């Protein structure tokens, strides 16, 4: 009797009813809503660049490199083999490949190459697309993008550093910036004892001599608790100067004399997500820095950088929502239960359509703020940008985790294993709510704008007023918001409610003016309804689920 095939005897079944590997995506061409809202907000002329980036970023190879960069995270190398202090971090090769891709595509400086030409809208679209495969690499992109307004407060520093930031070459070498083909600049603000309360910072800065060509030189001493992307070439740092309070400093990795600066990396944080990105603790001991902006006005100097990063957080969250939705659409289009594909099941259709409405609302909200940032010469748009950035950051970041959890649930068990992208999206989803200010900080910043900049509230109400008469539910929501704004009693404790209402009314206004009727109707019938509870899959029965899902489906994907 011939021996049995050892493989055949364990081949118990053929794999069926499992979705195929999703493969290459086109993050631009496959996203009808993205292309529509890019046009609405005046950036259609950037389509060639955005289309190219969408193809590159959506490649299966890019997603695989993101997986590798997160599985094999950065490692601290405080010393070299000879015992010399180098304060370096080693990254997996996939991380460097992703950095090179992002920088070559202007993911860190597109806005500044296109000032006055819908540059911030284009920048936000790039953020939205790049954050779908990988968020960790985008942290240094966000900081390099947002640092420019702060550098411009000191023209000599701008002249020295801006050319490197505007470069599209990734130079990973740890050498003086004067010898590099490109530069990245990060930001270190928070300390253990203060967190978001940067006025509690204890780091001190002492002047060391006369003013140089690029500004007054200082030595900084203190400890910074969250220092992400520590391999940037320089960092904006807040520190106290005697008698003046918090000031802002540019701290380079290398001193002007060619020696290493005293930026001592203490450890890499073991984070929940965003694992490809090194987040460190850093000790300053007589660390060289140059003042940026006016002495004692460090918070005002760095707030421009914070504003750009908050827009990044809003758009990153919108991108994560989109990718979670794409993954859920792919799975449900290719898996059957009870004699139907999941995507054909009425309750699943409600869930998918509801997530699609949420993702499109987040996209519309973020890009509207970006458009306002492109038009800051208009006082009303500048005011809208100031308050709208905070509103969009708060709401998009709050909604993102719920969308990702719902998309994971659409997968069932297969979405809960690490071979799927869903666990990585799940871990990434809460990050943007914490970075650059938690929900409470956002609410307090909106309150600050209401109190100190009433023109910002006026601009906001004028913007949503453009949609009055489009939908009775939206009209009622606008009236309710105005009542909340007029009621100053115990206002601080109500600021999450107020900020949420601002986000929802602005989303409703945008969708009723520019989105397909099915999307706008579903949004108003759910989010602006009196008894909305926020759970996904609860759209009212008269909503056109088929049209909403059809719009959300990738152009190259399956149809309902």
C-alpha positions as MATLAB code, in Angstrom:
seq = 'XXXXXXXXXXXXXXXXXXXXXXXXXXXXXXXXXXXXXXXXXXXXXXXXXXXXXXXXXXXXXXXXXXXXXXXXXXXXXXXXXXXXXXXXXXXXXXXXXXXXXXXXXXXXXXXXXXXXXXXXXXXXXXXXXXXXXXXXXXXXXXXXXXXXXXXXXXXXXXXXXXXXXXXXXXXXXXXXXXXXXXXXXXXXXXXXXXXXXXXXXXXXXXXXXXXXXXXXXXXXXXXXXXXXXXXXXXXXXXXXXXXXXXXXXXXXXXXXXXXXXXXXXXXXXXXXXXXXXXXXXXXXXXXXXXXXXXXXXXXXXXXXXXXXXXXXXXXXXXXXXXXXXXXXXXXXXXXXXXXXXXXXXXXXXXXXXXXXXXXXXXXXXXXXXXXXXXXXXXXXXXXXXXXXXXXXXXXXXXXXXXXXXXXXXXXXXXXXXXXXXXXXXXXXXXXXXXXXXXXXXXXXXXXXXXXXXXXXXXXXXXXXXXXXXXXXXXXXXXXXXXXXXXXXXXXXXXXXXXXXXXXXXXXXXXXXXXXXXXXXXXXXXXXXXXXXXXXXXXXXXXXXXXXXXXXXXXXXXXXX';
ca = [
       0.000    0.000    0.000;
       1.610    3.373   -1.053;
       2.362    5.863    1.706;
      -0.220    8.573    2.212;
       0.641   12.134    1.292;
       1.456   13.733    4.693;
       0.060   17.044    3.492;
      -3.128   15.639    1.996;
      -4.170   13.892    5.168;
      -4.351   17.251    6.950;
      -6.002   19.098    4.068;
      -9.418   18.976    5.692;
     -11.169   21.739    3.818;
     -11.090   24.386    1.141;
     -11.211   27.984    2.335;
     -14.442   29.593    1.147;
     -16.512   32.659    1.987;
     -13.478   34.637    3.116;
     -12.734   38.025    1.542;
      -9.666   38.204   -0.712;
      -6.718   40.399    0.192;
      -7.718   43.977   -0.515;
      -4.487   44.699   -2.445;
      -3.720   48.070   -3.989;
      -6.019   50.966   -3.251;
      -6.227   54.336   -4.967;
      -6.867   56.725   -2.127;
      -7.773   59.546   -4.504;
      -9.601   57.970   -7.432;
     -11.511   55.524   -5.206;
     -12.850   58.262   -2.933;
     -15.660   60.161   -4.630;
     -16.361   62.293   -1.564;
     -12.710   63.354   -1.314;
     -12.584   64.473   -4.917;
     -15.884   66.338   -4.587;
     -14.955   68.189   -1.398;
     -11.508   69.060   -2.739;
     -13.291   70.740   -5.645;
     -15.852   72.450   -3.384;
     -13.062   73.957   -1.314;
     -11.149   75.304   -4.278;
      -8.281   72.852   -4.742;
      -9.340   70.954   -7.873;
      -6.333   72.386   -9.714;
      -4.087   70.273   -7.460;
      -5.723   67.078   -8.726;
      -2.715   65.831  -10.718;
      -0.444   65.871   -7.674;
      -3.121   64.496   -5.364;
      -3.958   61.743   -7.830;
      -0.332   60.657   -8.036;
       0.013   60.648   -4.253;
      -3.249   58.738   -3.865;
      -1.914   55.934   -6.053;
       1.453   55.756   -4.301;
       0.041   55.942   -0.799;
      -2.629   53.354   -1.485;
      -0.286   50.696   -2.837;
      -0.293   47.402   -0.995;
       3.470   47.841   -0.589;
       2.899   51.093    1.333;
       0.427   49.424    3.691;
       2.843   46.542    4.185;
       5.692   48.906    5.052;
       3.421   50.639    7.551;
       2.738   47.276    9.148;
       6.465   46.524    9.358;
       7.313   49.942   10.793;
       4.775   49.411   13.561;
       5.675   45.788   14.303;
       9.385   46.560   14.497;
       9.392   49.856   16.322;
      12.184   52.345   17.008;
      15.007   51.560   19.426;
      16.959   53.987   21.563;
      20.715   54.272   20.988;
      21.823   56.786   23.597;
      25.494   55.844   23.091;
      27.580   54.586   20.222;
      29.808   51.488   20.467;
      32.657   53.576   21.844;
      30.562   54.921   24.699;
      30.067   58.364   23.187;
      26.690   59.983   23.827;
      24.830   60.293   20.486;
      21.158   60.434   21.575;
      19.994   58.575   18.492;
      16.989   56.436   17.625;
      17.192   53.570   15.154;
      14.204   52.853   12.923;
      13.219   49.892   10.788;
      14.072   50.388    7.096;
      10.355   50.481    6.283;
      10.011   53.615    8.407;
      12.697   55.377    6.382;
      11.020   54.290    3.139;
       7.744   55.805    4.322;
       9.468   59.001    5.415;
      11.074   59.315    2.007;
       7.721   58.757    0.289;
       5.932   61.329    2.436;
       8.604   63.999    2.059;
       8.970   63.479   -1.681;
       5.198   63.968   -1.971;
       5.299   67.226    0.037;
       3.260   65.803    2.901;
       5.143   68.215    5.184;
       5.267   71.402    3.129;
       2.653   71.410    0.356;
       0.855   74.408    1.882;
       4.003   76.522    1.814;
       4.748   75.663   -1.811;
       1.215   76.816   -2.673;
       0.521   79.803   -0.443;
      -2.553   81.712   -1.593;
      -3.380   78.838   -3.912;
      -5.496   76.475   -1.784;
      -2.298   75.172   -0.243;
      -3.793   74.271    3.125;
      -6.656   72.401    1.472;
      -4.138   70.418   -0.578;
      -2.024   69.847    2.529;
      -5.075   68.545    4.375;
      -5.929   66.159    1.549;
      -2.407   64.762    1.699;
      -2.773   64.271    5.460;
      -6.116   62.525    4.953;
      -4.619   60.101    2.445;
      -1.258   59.419    4.128;
      -2.801   58.739    7.527;
      -4.814   55.861    6.096;
      -1.847   53.483    5.830;
       0.301   55.029    8.563;
      -0.037   57.663   11.271;
       3.354   57.459   12.991;
       5.364   58.764   10.059;
       2.894   61.621    9.727;
       3.748   63.073   13.143;
       7.001   64.669   11.907;
       5.188   65.712    8.723;
       2.582   67.554   10.789;
       5.176   69.355   12.889;
       7.272   70.439    9.910;
       4.127   71.764    8.205;
       2.856   73.635   11.233;
       6.154   75.135   12.436;
       6.479   77.644    9.588;
       4.283   80.440   11.032;
       6.209   80.274   14.313;
       9.564   80.476   12.544;
       8.343   83.513   10.636;
       8.103   85.492   13.857;
      11.908   85.676   13.698;
      13.026   86.405   10.104;
      16.667   85.407   10.637;
      15.632   81.960   11.894;
      13.120   81.640    9.063;
      15.869   82.425    6.537;
      18.149   79.757    8.000;
      15.623   76.944    8.475;
      12.806   77.375    5.964;
      14.813   76.234    2.887;
      15.430   72.870    4.543;
      11.767   72.491    5.459;
      10.733   73.308    1.887;
      13.027   70.601    0.531;
      11.454   67.430   -0.853;
      14.497   65.282   -0.049;
      14.586   63.027    2.989;
      17.998   63.209    4.616;
      18.112   60.749    7.519;
      21.715   61.522    8.496;
      22.350   62.797   12.017;
      24.676   65.642   11.046;
      24.548   69.461   11.276;
      21.669   70.861    9.274;
      24.008   73.033    7.201;
      25.327   69.815    5.624;
      21.928   68.267    4.889;
      19.664   68.304    1.835;
      16.471   68.635    3.873;
      15.407   69.485    7.414;
      12.619   68.610    9.843;
      11.572   70.588   12.918;
       9.568   69.233   15.844;
       7.991   70.640   18.992;
       8.491   69.806   22.675;
       6.137   71.568   25.079;
       4.743   69.341   27.810;
       6.347   68.513   31.127;
       5.390   66.011   33.822;
       3.908   68.447   36.282;
       1.844   70.473   33.828;
       0.786   68.566   30.731;
      -1.543   70.876   28.802;
      -0.942   73.614   31.379;
       2.324   74.792   29.847;
       2.435   77.783   32.168;
       3.447   75.260   34.849;
       6.606   74.389   32.897;
       9.779   74.536   34.966;
      12.433   74.433   32.217;
      14.575   77.550   32.406;
      16.626   79.409   29.811;
      19.630   81.606   30.638;
      21.215   83.965   28.082;
      24.857   83.262   27.335;
      26.032   86.283   25.433;
      25.361   88.960   22.895;
      22.741   88.643   20.223;
      23.999   86.764   17.155;
      22.893   86.946   13.549;
      19.972   84.654   14.197;
      18.996   85.865   17.673;
      19.908   85.763   21.340;
      21.563   82.517   22.426;
      20.473   80.696   25.590;
      21.241   77.583   27.577;
      18.185   75.561   28.613;
      17.877   73.220   31.580;
      14.848   71.053   32.297;
      12.908   67.940   31.372;
      10.368   67.402   28.576;
       7.950   64.535   29.020;
       6.626   63.914   25.481;
       9.129   64.441   22.672;
       7.948   62.749   19.494;
      10.113   62.424   16.388;
      13.328   63.159   18.327;
      15.470   62.708   15.216;
      14.228   66.004   13.796;
      16.976   68.521   13.169;
      15.586   71.052   15.628;
      12.709   71.544   18.030;
      10.600   74.423   19.269;
      10.755   74.371   23.069;
       9.041   76.425   25.761;
      11.136   77.591   28.713;
      11.100   80.315   31.354;
      13.332   83.343   31.133;
      14.018   85.360   34.266;
      11.361   87.970   34.903;
       9.609   87.451   31.552;
       7.906   84.064   31.878;
       7.433   81.487   29.126;
       9.441   82.090   25.960;
       9.956   79.991   22.829;
      13.298   78.633   21.642;
      14.653   76.800   18.641;
      16.837   73.959   19.955;
      18.932   72.243   17.238;
      20.411   68.757   17.533;
      23.798   70.249   16.648;
      25.347   73.482   17.896;
      26.620   76.085   15.424;
      30.223   75.031   16.227;
      29.533   71.524   14.876;
      29.308   69.734   18.229;
      26.307   67.725   19.423;
      23.809   69.660   21.459;
      22.859   68.436   24.940;
      19.530   66.828   24.054;
      19.681   63.723   26.232;
      17.127   61.067   25.319;
      16.069   59.231   28.469;
      13.718   56.571   27.115;
      11.222   55.747   24.375;
       7.612   55.619   25.517;
       5.863   52.245   25.208;
       2.684   53.630   23.661;
      -0.747   52.153   22.985;
      -0.471   52.916   19.276;
       1.475   55.127   16.879;
       4.281   52.655   17.492;
       6.389   53.463   14.444;
       6.903   56.973   15.816;
       9.459   57.370   18.592;
       8.011   59.342   21.501;
      10.679   60.031   24.081;
      11.494   61.784   27.315;
      14.294   64.284   26.996;
      16.596   65.998   29.468;
      18.097   69.411   28.781;
      21.332   70.272   30.593;
      22.854   73.546   29.403;
      21.266   72.859   26.051;
      21.879   75.416   23.321;
      18.879   77.327   21.964;
      17.950   80.536   20.183;
      14.883   82.582   21.080;
      12.024   82.582   18.589;
       9.588   85.477   18.778;
       9.422   87.929   21.655;
      10.656   87.186   25.147;
       7.823   86.230   27.466;
       5.455   85.523   24.566;
       6.415   81.914   23.958;
       2.872   80.568   24.126;
       1.686   83.130   21.578;
       4.659   82.285   19.353;
       4.059   78.552   19.402;
       0.253   78.713   19.199;
       0.455   79.088   15.427;
       2.198   75.734   15.335;
      -0.471   74.279   17.603;
      -3.185   75.526   15.242;
      -1.647   73.741   12.270;
      -1.258   70.552   14.264;
      -4.891   70.688   15.342;
      -5.983   70.854   11.725;
      -3.716   67.878   11.111;
      -5.450   65.990   13.945;
      -8.876   66.698   12.449;
      -7.835   65.547    8.977;
      -5.899   62.548   10.277;
      -8.986   61.388   12.170;
     -11.086   61.838    9.033;
      -8.582   59.732    7.069;
      -8.603   56.960    9.667;
     -12.408   56.910    9.524;
     -12.267   56.607    5.759;
      -9.833   53.676    5.813;
     -11.861   51.882    8.492;
     -14.931   52.319    6.294;
     -13.073   51.044    3.210;
     -11.997   47.937    5.102;
     -15.549   47.322    6.319;
     -16.975   47.780    2.810;
     -14.440   45.339    1.397;
     -15.161   42.692    4.004;
     -18.937   42.953    3.825;
     -18.904   42.985    0.024;
     -17.055   39.659   -0.054;
     -18.569   37.687    2.800;
     -21.978   36.045    2.913;
     -24.332   35.037    5.694;
     -27.915   33.814    5.588;
     -27.819   33.478    1.780;
     -26.797   37.087    1.172;
     -23.608   39.085    1.100;
     -23.285   41.038    4.314;
     -23.465   44.309    2.438;
     -26.927   43.310    1.195;
     -28.302   42.746    4.706;
     -30.595   45.652    5.689;
     -29.136   46.217    9.147;
     -25.559   46.031    7.865;
     -26.472   48.511    5.152;
     -27.649   50.890    7.855;
     -24.372   50.523    9.739;
     -22.229   51.045    6.646;
     -24.235   54.020    5.414;
     -24.134   55.599    8.859;
     -20.339   55.281    9.000;
     -20.092   56.714    5.484;
     -22.124   59.759    6.521;
     -19.869   60.273    9.533;
     -16.680   59.986    7.475;
     -17.921   62.430    4.847;
     -19.046   64.922    7.465;
     -15.596   64.791    9.070;
     -13.920   65.326    5.698;
     -16.148   68.285    4.838;
     -15.573   69.894    8.234;
     -11.793   69.586    8.134;
     -11.447   70.883    4.592;
     -13.679   73.873    5.304;
     -11.314   74.914    8.083;
      -8.357   74.392    5.755;
     -10.011   76.666    3.190;
     -10.405   79.344    5.841;
      -6.677   79.048    6.609;
      -6.015   79.653    2.926;
      -7.911   82.948    3.094;
      -6.604   84.590    6.264;
      -6.347   87.942    4.484;
     -10.134   87.988    4.808;
     -10.899   88.906    8.454;
     -14.022   86.728    8.543;
     -12.155   83.704    7.181;
      -9.261   84.286    9.580;
     -11.700   84.391   12.483;
     -13.440   81.242   11.251;
     -10.088   79.480   10.982;
      -9.208   80.309   14.581;
     -12.379   78.887   16.115;
     -13.148   76.297   13.434;
      -9.822   74.517   13.852;
     -10.617   73.843   17.498;
     -14.176   72.738   16.752;
     -13.067   70.368   13.977;
     -10.246   68.947   16.072;
     -12.597   68.256   18.957;
     -15.387   66.609   16.985;
     -13.514   64.603   14.361;
     -11.191   63.181   16.990;
     -14.103   62.305   19.253;
     -15.989   60.466   16.496;
     -13.055   58.571   15.033;
     -12.735   55.795   17.676;
     -16.434   54.954   17.413;
     -16.224   54.573   13.640;
     -13.176   52.326   13.896;
     -14.809   50.130   16.545;
     -17.924   49.774   14.394;
     -15.833   48.882   11.340;
     -13.952   46.307   13.384;
     -17.261   44.811   14.472;
     -18.299   44.506   10.802;
     -15.340   42.134   10.372;
     -16.158   39.960   13.347;
     -13.258   37.830   14.576;
     -10.999   38.314   11.519;
     -10.832   42.028   12.303;
      -9.513   41.317   15.773;
      -6.284   39.604   14.724;
      -3.063   41.434   14.005;
      -2.843   40.293   10.375;
      -5.712   42.711    9.791;
      -5.114   46.451    9.640;
      -8.041   46.977   12.010;
      -6.133   46.556   15.308;
      -3.612   49.163   14.152;
      -6.378   51.591   13.193;
      -8.053   50.877   16.528;
      -4.902   51.766   18.456;
      -4.313   54.857   16.349;
      -7.861   56.214   16.626;
      -7.700   57.762   20.144;
      -4.355   59.494   19.650;
      -5.529   62.675   17.950;
      -7.945   63.429   20.795;
      -4.954   63.656   23.130;
      -2.337   65.303   20.925;
      -2.472   69.110   20.953;
      -5.121   69.229   23.653;
      -7.771   66.870   24.959;
     -11.498   67.432   24.585;
     -11.699   69.647   27.655;
      -8.869   71.838   26.384;
     -10.699   72.239   23.077;
     -13.880   73.262   24.861;
     -11.995   75.808   26.946;
     -10.300   77.196   23.842;
     -13.693   77.678   22.174;
     -14.849   79.475   25.328;
     -11.739   81.650   25.206;
     -12.568   82.596   21.630;
     -16.153   83.390   22.610;
     -14.898   85.661   25.369;
     -11.874   87.323   23.784;
     -12.704   87.137   20.073;
     -16.434   87.646   19.594;
     -15.720   88.206   15.897;
     -14.833   84.492   15.662;
     -18.299   83.491   16.857;
     -19.835   86.050   14.508;
     -17.918   84.561   11.579;
     -18.928   81.043   12.602;
     -22.622   81.877   12.837;
     -22.456   83.690    9.497;
     -20.967   80.584    7.894;
     -23.650   78.218    9.129;
     -26.273   80.884    8.390;
     -25.537   80.430    4.688;
     -27.447   77.148    4.890;
     -30.521   78.400    6.733;
     -33.665   77.318    4.937;
     -32.031   74.202    3.484;
     -33.451   71.886    6.147;
     -35.862   72.559    9.024;
     -33.848   70.342   11.374;
     -30.719   72.304   10.631;
     -32.595   75.572   11.185;
     -33.735   74.338   14.593;
     -30.196   73.231   15.483;
     -28.822   76.669   14.567;
     -31.440   78.327   16.779;
     -30.572   75.956   19.635;
     -26.880   76.758   19.239;
     -27.557   80.478   19.386;
     -29.474   79.986   22.628;
     -26.560   78.072   24.096;
     -24.161   80.838   23.088;
     -26.397   83.523   24.560;
     -26.738   81.697   27.877;
     -23.631   82.572   29.873;
     -24.706   80.730   33.033;
     -22.345   77.921   34.053;
     -20.952   78.145   30.526;
     -17.610   76.475   31.245;
     -19.271   73.228   32.277;
     -21.338   73.224   29.082;
     -18.527   73.780   26.622;
     -18.464   70.219   25.325;
     -22.144   70.560   24.485;
     -21.567   73.917   22.820;
     -18.565   72.675   20.826;
     -20.443   69.575   19.691;
     -23.384   71.690   18.547;
     -21.035   73.973   16.636;
     -19.482   71.012   14.859;
     -22.810   69.423   13.982;
     -24.380   72.624   12.678;
     -21.323   73.415   10.545;
     -21.289   69.877    9.159;
     -25.012   70.090    8.473;
     -24.581   73.432    6.748;
     -21.807   72.125    4.522;
     -23.586   68.902    3.640;
     -26.922   70.544    2.821;
     -25.133   73.013    0.565;
     -22.689   70.729   -1.223;
     -23.265   67.001   -0.608;
     -25.624   64.647   -2.480;
     -29.179   64.754   -1.154;
     -28.989   61.236    0.291;
     -25.981   62.104    2.454;
     -27.328   65.457    3.616;
     -30.754   64.021    4.427;
     -29.302   61.129    6.420;
     -27.085   63.515    8.376;
     -29.897   65.906    9.300;
     -32.375   63.092   10.014;
     -29.951   61.493   12.467;
     -27.345   63.879   13.902;
     -29.749   66.831   14.117;
     -32.748   64.816   15.308;
     -33.997   65.495   18.858;
     -33.268   62.030   20.217;
     -30.041   61.069   18.440;
     -27.867   58.854   20.649;
     -24.764   58.528   18.475;
     -24.812   54.753   17.891;
     -24.087   53.699   14.316;
     -26.690   51.788   12.348;
     -29.587   53.928   13.557;
     -30.410   55.939   10.428;
     -34.180   56.469   10.017;
     -36.056   54.169    7.663;
     -36.569   56.695    4.871;
     -32.846   57.310    4.293;
     -31.483   56.262    0.900;
     -28.914   53.754    2.125;
     -28.111   52.379   -1.333;
     -27.040   55.767   -2.701;
     -24.943   56.528    0.378;
     -23.118   53.200    0.190;
     -22.667   53.462   -3.563;
     -20.959   56.829   -3.084;
     -18.684   55.424   -0.381;
     -17.636   52.302   -2.250;
     -14.211   52.491   -3.890;
     -14.565   52.951   -7.624;
     -12.576   49.755   -8.188;
     -14.459   47.807   -5.515;
     -17.582   45.702   -5.463;
     -21.033   47.158   -5.955;
     -24.072   46.529   -3.824;
];
